[in-house]
Amino acid sequence: MYLNRIALAAFLAASVSVFSTSTYADDVLVPVDISANIIESTIPGGTVFHDSKPLFGVTADPLQSAELLHLSDTGVNGSGRSTNISGAFASSLAESDGNGGVGVSQLIFGPAADPTQDAIRKLVAQSLWTHTFLYNGPAAHDLLHLNIPTLQVGLLGVPPRRTGISASETAEADARVDAVITHSDGSMIQGIFEFGVSEFERQIPSGKDLLNIADKQILEHPNPLLFTPHLTFNGDDFNPSFSLAPVSLDLDLGIIQPGDTMSWVYTLTAEGSTRGFERGYFAFVGDPFSGDVPSGNLKETLVSSPTSPTPEASSFSLMLLGLAGLLLWRWPKS
């Protein structure tokens, strides 16, 4: 479910800072908050495991890391990655220089949970970077530079025909930015950017049986994106996987005025679900066990702009959604 996180507002407020030129460059030490998060759940049943490791007010130098690794007691790692880990797992890494990654992998040969129930098991890993600051300089565009690493999703064991409905296997990898500008009069403007890929089973009636195929969807906001995603397929219909090539881009979070407060959250999410019985999934954004993205992958810069009540368009502007309340921290369905 999507939760309105009052706690996130406090999480953001903990890192308030004042500046007038640029932030998060290697030579400008401005505190941000980072967090690694993991949850495992069953449906029905609820949460099996949940852990979060936040670090507040960190800087790029010295480098600090929030890192979690959860080994599930159900299933194995069938992703072909992280081969030193045999069991199903979820991992999250967020580093103060902007490097990070998330990954989940779970292949279950028996039931996903209580054998007396037709249950689905789900793993979610998230890494977050958050920044909130009060701005006292002249009107300026707030630009956030991102290097988003490779996004990969895969389903394991997609039988071509089924005798009953069983489309429970999913895998999703996603990078997202949520931003809120709060004006001095208390009004707010919210913007979002999203880039990801989702894979899921689709079942089509065919005589007495169901054709069972893997389908995919590129997650994009604004839709369409103002760059062309590069998607590749591994060509294996029984263990299909898709990858989105890494991208480098600049997001215009909007024009901030003197007295405005800017808050943004950059989130990487990997998640998947399975009913088990020789079927599973994996999803990765980058590599949660090592840094595989270039330096400067998360940098915020202010660019002078004429005073204007409305943000100007740019090649990677966030779509403005009007007045908004608190930031939403996307915590997936449990």
Residue pairs with C-beta under 8 A, 6 or more apart in sequence:
1 331
1 332
1 333
1 334
2 328
2 330
2 331
3 328
3 329
3 331
4 325
4 326
4 328
5 11
5 326
5 327
5 328
5 329
5 331
6 326
8 130
8 265
8 326
8 327
8 329
9 326
9 327
11 33
11 35
11 54
11 56
11 130
12 33
12 130
12 131
12 132
12 263
12 265
12 327
13 132
14 33
14 56
14 57
15 31
15 32
15 33
15 56
15 57
15 130
15 131
15 132
15 133
16 132
16 133
16 134
16 261
17 23
17 30
17 31
17 133
17 134
18 133
18 134
18 135
18 136
19 28
19 30
19 133
19 135
19 137
19 302
20 135
20 136
20 137
20 302
21 28
21 137
21 302
22 28
22 300
22 301
22 302
23 30
23 131
23 133
23 300
23 301
23 302
24 30
24 32
24 60
24 98
24 131
24 298
24 299
24 300
25 299
25 301
26 60
26 61
26 97
26 295
26 296
29 59
29 60
29 61
30 59
30 131
30 133
30 300
31 56
31 57
31 58
31 59
32 57
32 58
32 59
32 96
32 129
32 130
32 131
33 54
33 55
33 56
33 57
33 58
33 128
33 129
33 130
33 131
34 54
34 55
34 58
34 64
34 66
34 94
34 95
34 96
34 100
34 127
34 128
34 129
34 130
35 52
35 53
35 54
35 55
35 66
35 94
35 126
35 127
35 128
35 130
36 52
36 53
36 66
36 67
36 68
36 92
36 93
36 94
36 126
36 127
37 51
37 52
37 53
37 68
37 92
37 124
37 125
37 126
37 127
37 128
38 49
38 50
38 51
38 52
38 68
38 70
38 90
38 91
38 92
38 123
38 124
38 125
38 126
39 47
39 49
39 50
39 90
39 123
39 124
39 331
39 332
39 334
40 47
40 48
40 49
40 50
40 70
40 72
40 90
40 121
40 122
40 123
40 124
41 47
41 48
41 121
41 122
41 124
41 334
42 48
42 112
42 113
42 114
42 119
42 120
42 121
42 122
43 119
43 120
43 122
43 273
43 333
43 334
44 117
44 119
45 113
45 114
45 117
45 119
46 334
47 334
48 72
48 121
49 70
49 72
51 68
51 70
52 68
53 66
53 67
53 68
54 66
55 64
55 66
55 96
58 64
58 96
59 96
60 96
60 97
60 98
61 97
63 95
63 96
63 97
64 95
64 96
65 93
65 94
65 95
65 96
66 92
66 93
66 94
66 95
66 127
67 91
67 92
67 93
67 94
67 288
68 90
68 91
68 92
68 125
69 89
69 90
69 91
69 288
70 89
70 90
70 91
70 123
71 85
71 87
71 88
71 89
72 87
72 88
72 89
72 90
72 106
72 123
73 87
74 88
74 106
74 108
74 112
74 113
74 121
75 87
75 88
75 106
75 107
75 108
75 109
75 121
75 274
75 276
75 280
76 86
76 87
76 88
76 106
76 107
76 108
76 109
77 83
77 85
77 86
77 87
77 88
77 89
77 105
77 106
77 107
77 282
78 105
78 106
78 107
78 156
78 280
78 282
79 103
79 105
79 154
79 282
79 284
81 103
81 105
81 282
81 284
82 89
82 91
82 103
82 105
82 289
88 105
88 106
88 107
88 108
88 123
88 280
89 103
89 104
89 105
89 106
89 123
90 102
90 103
90 104
90 123
90 124
90 125
90 270
91 101
91 102
91 103
91 104
91 125
91 288
91 289
92 100
92 101
92 102
92 125
92 126
92 127
92 288
93 99
93 100
93 101
93 102
93 127
93 288
93 289
94 100
94 127
94 128
94 129
94 268
95 291
97 295
97 297
97 298
98 129
98 296
98 297
98 298
98 299
99 291
99 293
99 297
100 127
100 129
100 268
100 286
100 288
101 127
101 149
101 268
101 284
101 285
101 286
101 287
101 288
101 289
101 292
101 293
102 125
102 126
102 127
102 173
102 268
102 269
102 270
102 284
102 285
102 286
102 288
103 125
103 270
103 282
103 283
103 284
103 285
103 287
103 288
103 289
104 123
104 124
104 125
104 270
104 271
104 272
104 281
104 282
104 283
104 284
105 272
105 280
105 281
105 282
105 283
106 121
106 123
106 272
106 274
106 280
106 281
106 282
107 156
107 157
107 274
107 278
107 279
107 280
107 281
108 121
108 274
108 276
108 277
108 278
108 279
108 280
109 276
109 277
109 278
110 276
110 277
111 117
111 119
111 275
111 276
111 277
112 119
112 120
112 121
112 274
112 275
112 276
113 119
113 120
113 121
118 275
119 275
120 168
120 273
120 274
120 275
121 273
121 274
121 275
121 276
122 271
122 272
122 273
122 332
122 333
122 334
123 271
123 272
123 273
124 269
124 270
124 271
124 332
125 269
125 270
125 271
125 288
126 267
126 268
126 269
126 270
126 331
127 267
127 268
127 288
128 265
128 266
128 267
128 268
128 329
129 265
129 266
129 298
130 263
130 264
130 265
130 266
131 262
131 263
131 264
131 300
132 261
132 262
132 263
133 261
133 262
134 259
134 260
134 261
135 256
135 257
135 258
135 259
135 260
135 261
135 262
136 258
136 259
137 258
137 302
138 258
138 304
138 307
139 255
139 256
139 257
139 258
139 304
139 305
139 306
139 307
139 308
140 255
140 256
140 302
140 303
140 304
140 305
141 252
141 253
141 254
141 255
141 302
141 303
141 304
141 305
141 311
141 312
141 314
142 252
142 253
142 254
142 255
142 256
142 262
142 300
142 302
143 250
143 251
143 252
143 253
143 300
143 301
143 302
143 303
144 177
144 179
144 250
144 251
144 253
144 264
144 266
144 298
144 299
144 300
145 248
145 249
145 250
145 251
145 296
145 297
145 298
145 299
145 300
145 301
146 175
146 177
146 247
146 248
146 249
146 250
146 251
146 266
146 297
146 298
147 246
147 247
147 248
147 293
147 294
147 296
147 297
147 298
148 175
148 195
148 246
148 247
148 248
148 249
148 285
149 246
149 285
149 286
149 287
149 292
149 293
150 243
150 244
150 245
150 246
150 284
150 285
150 286
150 292
151 173
151 174
151 175
151 195
151 196
151 197
151 243
151 244
151 284
151 285
152 173
152 241
152 242
152 243
152 244
152 282
152 283
152 284
153 171
153 172
153 173
153 197
153 198
153 199
153 216
153 241
153 242
153 243
153 272
153 281
153 282
153 283
153 284
154 171
154 199
154 234
154 239
154 240
154 241
154 242
154 281
154 282
154 283
155 169
155 170
155 171
155 199
155 200
155 201
155 214
155 239
155 240
155 241
155 279
155 280
155 281
156 169
156 239
156 279
156 280
156 281
156 282
157 169
157 238
157 239
157 278
157 279
157 280
158 169
158 201
158 212
158 213
158 214
158 237
158 238
158 239
158 240
158 279
159 212
159 238
160 211
160 212
160 213
160 237
160 238
161 206
161 209
161 210
161 211
161 212
162 203
162 209
162 210
162 212
163 208
163 209
163 210
164 210
165 203
165 210
166 201
166 203
166 212
166 275
167 200
167 201
167 202
167 203
167 212
168 201
168 273
168 274
168 275
169 200
169 201
169 272
169 273
169 274
169 275
169 279
169 280
169 281
170 198
170 199
170 200
170 201
170 271
170 272
170 273
170 281
171 198
171 199
171 200
171 271
171 272
171 281
171 282
171 283
172 196
172 197
172 198
172 199
172 219
172 269
172 270
172 271
172 272
172 283
173 196
173 197
173 244
173 269
173 270
173 283
173 284
173 285
174 194
174 195
174 196
174 197
174 198
174 219
174 267
174 268
174 269
174 270
174 285
175 194
175 195
175 196
175 266
175 267
175 268
175 269
175 285
176 192
176 193
176 194
176 195
176 196
176 266
176 267
176 269
176 330
177 192
177 193
177 194
177 251
177 253
177 264
177 265
177 266
177 267
177 318
178 190
178 191
178 192
178 264
178 265
178 267
178 327
178 328
179 190
179 191
179 192
179 253
179 254
179 262
179 263
179 264
179 265
179 318
180 188
180 189
180 190
180 191
180 262
180 263
180 264
180 324
180 327
181 188
181 189
181 253
181 254
181 256
181 260
181 261
181 262
181 263
182 188
182 260
182 261
182 262
182 263
183 189
183 257
183 259
183 260
184 257
184 258
184 259
184 260
187 323
188 323
188 324
188 325
189 254
189 311
189 320
189 321
189 322
189 323
189 324
190 320
190 321
190 322
190 323
190 324
190 327
191 253
191 254
191 317
191 318
191 319
191 320
191 321
192 221
192 318
192 319
192 321
193 221
193 222
193 251
193 316
193 318
194 219
194 220
194 221
195 219
195 220
195 225
195 229
195 244
195 247
196 218
196 219
196 220
196 244
196 269
197 216
197 217
197 218
197 219
197 231
197 242
197 243
197 244
198 216
198 217
198 219
199 214
199 215
199 216
199 240
199 241
199 242
199 281
200 214
200 215
200 216
200 217
201 212
201 213
201 214
201 215
202 212
202 213
202 214
202 215
203 210
203 211
203 212
203 213
204 210
204 211
204 213
205 211
213 237
214 237
214 240
216 231
216 242
218 229
218 231
218 244
220 229
221 319
222 318
222 319
226 315
226 316
227 247
227 249
227 316
229 244
229 245
229 247
230 244
230 245
231 242
231 243
231 244
231 245
232 242
232 243
232 245
233 240
233 241
233 242
234 240
234 241
234 242
234 243
241 282
246 293
249 316
250 314
250 315
250 316
251 316
251 317
251 318
252 311
252 314
252 316
252 317
252 318
253 262
253 264
253 318
254 311
254 317
254 318
254 320
255 305
255 308
255 310
255 311
255 312
256 262
256 302
257 307
263 327
265 327
265 329
266 298
267 329
267 330
268 285
268 286
269 285
269 330
269 332
270 283
270 284
270 285
271 283
271 332
272 280
272 281
272 282
272 283
273 281
274 280
274 281
286 292
286 293
305 312
311 317
311 320
